[in-house]
Amino acid sequence: MNKTLYRKYRHMKGRCYNPNDKAYKDYGGRGISICDEWLNSYEAFEKWSLSNGFEEGLAIDRIDNDGNYEPENCRFVTAKENNQNRRSSRFFTINGQTKNLQQWCDFYGIERGAVNTRLQNGYSIEEALTKPVKKGKDKTSLIGKRFNHLVVVGYFEDKTPKDTNPRWICKCDCGNTTVVTGTRLKSGHTKSCGCLVSSSARKRMLTNNPMKNRR
């Protein structure tokens, strides 16, 4: 006896015939039953299963969700495929092909959450699946890079939603930390935390006023 198959068999009977089973309302409560061949003989169910694709990790699935557990209406599928064949699954037809929403998302390579949001906002299914998804803010590409005397150590979370120029937290060679926009870092406009400017200003002051350097 295959212990895994026997557990599936017992669960199948429970959800179809035991009113105390938590899944009964979605199976036996809807009139879903098991064919006499399987109901009266676990051995018959096991023989059919082993001859029709059963493997460890697969689940038994009814092709027609309103149909019974019987050889003509059952197959073994992955958990993901089984979840996609629920009564609650939403089906859409595009160019003559009908798939559930998750299958269409996989086909177009788009996150289901984004599609759900678009559908709720009134998009057609074609628009929801094919409109390019806006990329989020880049928060990692400059981390660890050096720009003159500054090394980027993190992304600065700006609270201003309309600010389109990302800011980065930088460590200066002098030991100070400062926040600089990516544009100024890449262009070289900002080379330090300000210490270079202060040092240059002091040198100019001493050059123009030599008496200030005397003790």
Backbone torsions as a table, in degrees:
resi	resn	phi	psi	omega
1	MET	NA	132.8	176.5
2	ASN	-83.9	113.0	-173.4
3	LYS	-64.4	-38.3	179.4
4	THR	-63.4	-45.8	179.1
5	LEU	-64.9	-36.9	-178.9
6	TYR	-66.2	-36.7	175.8
7	ARG	-63.3	-42.5	179.0
8	LYS	-63.1	-39.2	179.7
9	TYR	-63.1	-46.0	179.5
10	ARG	-63.4	-42.2	178.4
11	HIS	-64.4	-39.0	178.9
12	MET	-61.4	-45.6	178.8
13	LYS	-65.9	-39.6	-179.1
14	GLY	-62.0	-46.7	-177.0
15	ARG	-72.9	-17.5	178.2
16	CYS	-93.4	-28.4	-171.1
17	TYR	-128.0	-6.4	-179.0
18	ASN	-107.9	106.4	-179.0
19	PRO	-60.2	-17.9	179.5
20	ASN	-86.5	-8.6	177.8
21	ASP	-70.8	134.6	-176.2
22	LYS	-62.7	-21.1	-179.5
23	ALA	-98.5	1.2	-174.6
24	TYR	-57.1	-39.9	-176.4
25	LYS	-60.8	-27.6	-178.7
26	ASP	-92.5	-5.0	-178.6
27	TYR	-126.0	-87.2	179.4
28	GLY	-57.5	-35.2	178.9
29	GLY	-65.5	-19.5	177.1
30	ARG	-101.3	2.3	179.2
31	GLY	93.7	8.1	178.3
32	ILE	-74.2	131.0	-178.4
33	SER	-132.9	178.9	178.7
34	ILE	-112.9	138.2	-179.5
35	CYS	-59.6	151.9	-176.3
36	ASP	-58.1	-36.9	-178.1
37	GLU	-57.4	-46.0	-179.5
38	TRP	-79.6	-39.8	-176.6
39	LEU	-59.7	-36.5	-175.6
40	ASN	-93.9	-4.3	-176.9
41	SER	-152.9	108.0	174.6
42	TYR	-61.9	-36.9	-178.0
43	GLU	-59.0	-36.9	178.8
44	ALA	-67.4	-39.7	177.8
45	PHE	-65.2	-43.4	-179.4
46	GLU	-64.0	-42.8	179.7
47	LYS	-61.3	-44.4	178.7
48	TRP	-63.8	-43.4	-177.0
49	SER	-61.1	-47.6	-177.9
50	LEU	-67.7	-21.3	179.5
51	SER	-94.6	-4.1	-174.5
52	ASN	-130.1	39.6	168.0
53	GLY	94.2	8.1	-179.8
54	PHE	-65.3	133.0	171.9
55	GLU	-141.3	157.7	176.8
56	GLU	-58.0	135.3	178.8
57	GLY	95.2	-11.3	178.5
58	LEU	-91.8	155.9	-179.7
59	ALA	-117.2	150.0	175.9
60	ILE	-80.7	134.3	-173.3
61	ASP	-131.8	137.6	174.1
62	ARG	-89.5	123.5	-177.4
63	ILE	-60.6	-46.6	174.1
64	ASP	-98.6	114.1	-175.8
65	ASN	-63.6	-17.6	178.2
66	ASP	-98.0	1.4	-179.0
67	GLY	-94.6	174.9	-176.2
68	ASN	-91.5	172.4	172.4
69	TYR	-81.1	105.5	-179.8
70	GLU	-156.7	157.2	-173.8
71	PRO	-52.5	-38.9	-176.2
72	GLU	-72.7	-15.3	-174.0
73	ASN	-119.0	10.9	-175.7
74	CYS	-124.4	155.8	178.0
75	ARG	-158.0	167.3	175.8
76	PHE	-107.8	130.2	-175.0
77	VAL	-136.3	169.0	174.4
78	THR	-73.2	164.6	179.2
79	ALA	-60.0	-37.3	-179.9
80	LYS	-64.6	-45.4	179.2
81	GLU	-64.6	-37.0	179.5
82	ASN	-64.1	-42.5	179.4
83	ASN	-65.2	-31.1	-178.8
84	GLN	-74.4	-14.6	-176.8
85	ASN	-102.8	24.0	178.5
86	ARG	-76.6	161.9	177.4
87	ARG	-61.9	-29.9	-176.1
88	SER	-79.3	-8.1	-179.5
89	SER	-62.2	141.2	178.4
90	ARG	-99.1	129.1	-178.0
91	PHE	-110.3	140.9	180.0
92	PHE	-133.7	146.0	178.3
93	THR	-110.8	123.3	179.1
94	ILE	-129.8	125.1	-179.9
95	ASN	51.3	40.3	176.0
96	GLY	83.7	-3.8	179.0
97	GLN	-105.2	136.6	179.2
98	THR	-112.4	125.3	177.3
99	LYS	-140.2	159.8	172.8
100	ASN	-78.9	170.3	-172.0
101	LEU	-60.1	-43.2	-179.2
102	GLN	-63.2	-38.8	178.7
103	GLN	-64.5	-39.2	176.9
104	TRP	-66.4	-39.2	178.7
105	CYS	-62.3	-42.6	177.8
106	ASP	-64.4	-39.1	-178.5
107	PHE	-63.2	-42.5	-178.1
108	TYR	-91.7	-6.0	178.0
109	GLY	68.4	44.8	-178.7
110	ILE	-130.2	145.6	-179.9
111	GLU	-65.5	137.7	-177.7
112	ARG	-63.9	-35.6	-179.3
113	GLY	-59.1	-39.9	179.4
114	ALA	-65.7	-39.7	-179.6
115	VAL	-68.0	-43.1	178.4
116	ASN	-57.8	-44.0	179.8
117	THR	-62.2	-42.2	-180.0
118	ARG	-65.6	-41.6	178.9
119	LEU	-63.2	-38.8	177.7
120	GLN	-65.5	-27.2	179.6
121	ASN	-90.6	10.1	173.9
122	GLY	94.7	7.5	177.9
123	TYR	-68.8	151.1	169.2
124	SER	-74.2	162.9	-178.3
125	ILE	-62.7	-37.5	179.2
126	GLU	-64.1	-44.2	179.3
127	GLU	-65.3	-41.9	-177.7
128	ALA	-62.3	-32.7	-177.3
129	LEU	-87.4	-27.6	-170.2
130	THR	-108.8	-17.6	179.8
131	LYS	-66.7	130.7	-178.6
132	PRO	-57.6	141.2	179.1
133	VAL	-88.1	129.5	178.4
134	LYS	-67.0	134.0	178.8
135	LYS	-77.6	145.8	177.6
136	GLY	-74.5	175.7	-179.5
137	LYS	-64.2	141.1	175.2
138	ASP	-76.7	118.0	-176.0
139	LYS	-119.8	9.9	-175.1
140	THR	-135.7	-20.5	-167.1
141	SER	-62.7	-27.6	-177.1
142	LEU	-97.1	-10.1	-176.3
143	ILE	-61.6	130.0	-179.9
144	GLY	92.1	-10.4	-178.3
145	LYS	-87.3	148.5	179.4
146	ARG	-102.6	136.4	174.1
147	PHE	-128.8	100.6	-175.7
148	ASN	57.2	-113.9	-178.4
149	HIS	-94.6	7.7	-175.8
150	LEU	-114.4	138.3	173.9
151	VAL	-118.9	126.7	-179.0
152	VAL	-74.6	126.9	-178.0
153	VAL	-115.5	-9.8	-179.9
154	GLY	-178.3	170.8	178.5
155	TYR	-95.6	136.6	179.9
156	PHE	-91.7	115.8	-179.6
157	GLU	-76.5	98.3	-179.2
158	ASP	-81.5	135.3	-179.2
159	LYS	-83.8	-5.3	-179.1
160	THR	-88.8	108.5	-173.6
161	PRO	-63.8	-27.0	-176.4
162	LYS	-87.5	-3.2	-179.3
163	ASP	-73.8	112.5	-176.3
164	THR	-96.6	-2.2	-179.9
165	ASN	-105.3	102.1	-176.9
166	PRO	-58.3	145.3	177.9
167	ARG	-113.1	147.2	-174.4
168	TRP	-126.2	142.5	176.6
169	ILE	-85.3	125.6	-175.0
170	CYS	-124.5	145.4	175.2
171	LYS	-104.2	124.8	-178.6
172	CYS	-87.8	155.4	178.4
173	ASP	-60.1	-24.6	-179.7
174	CYS	-78.1	-10.0	179.2
175	GLY	106.9	-14.5	179.3
176	ASN	-78.7	158.8	175.9
177	THR	-113.3	140.6	-179.7
178	THR	-144.3	164.9	178.4
179	VAL	-115.2	127.9	-174.9
180	VAL	-135.7	144.0	176.9
181	THR	-71.8	152.1	178.9
182	GLY	-61.1	-35.1	-179.9
183	THR	-62.0	-45.1	-178.1
184	ARG	-70.8	-31.6	176.8
185	LEU	-66.6	-49.0	-175.6
186	LYS	-68.9	-33.3	-178.8
187	SER	-80.7	-15.9	-179.0
188	GLY	86.3	5.2	179.2
189	HIS	-64.2	-35.5	178.0
190	THR	-111.9	118.4	-175.2
191	LYS	-111.6	-14.0	-178.6
192	SER	-155.0	-176.2	178.3
193	CYS	-75.5	-6.0	-174.5
194	GLY	122.3	-9.6	-177.5
195	CYS	-66.6	-31.9	179.2
196	LEU	-67.5	-39.5	178.1
197	VAL	-63.6	-43.9	179.8
198	SER	-63.7	-40.4	-179.5
199	SER	-66.9	-41.6	179.9
200	SER	-66.2	-40.0	179.9
201	ALA	-64.0	-39.3	179.6
202	ARG	-65.7	-40.8	179.2
203	LYS	-63.8	-41.0	179.2
204	ARG	-64.8	-39.5	-178.7
205	MET	-64.3	-40.8	-179.9
206	LEU	-69.7	-33.9	179.3
207	THR	-68.2	-41.9	-178.3
208	ASN	-79.0	-21.5	179.6
209	ASN	-130.7	74.2	-176.6
210	PRO	-58.0	-28.0	-178.9
211	MET	-62.8	-26.7	-177.9
212	LYS	-71.8	-14.3	-179.0
213	ASN	-94.8	-0.9	179.8
214	ARG	-91.3	145.1	178.7
215	ARG	-90.9	NA	NA
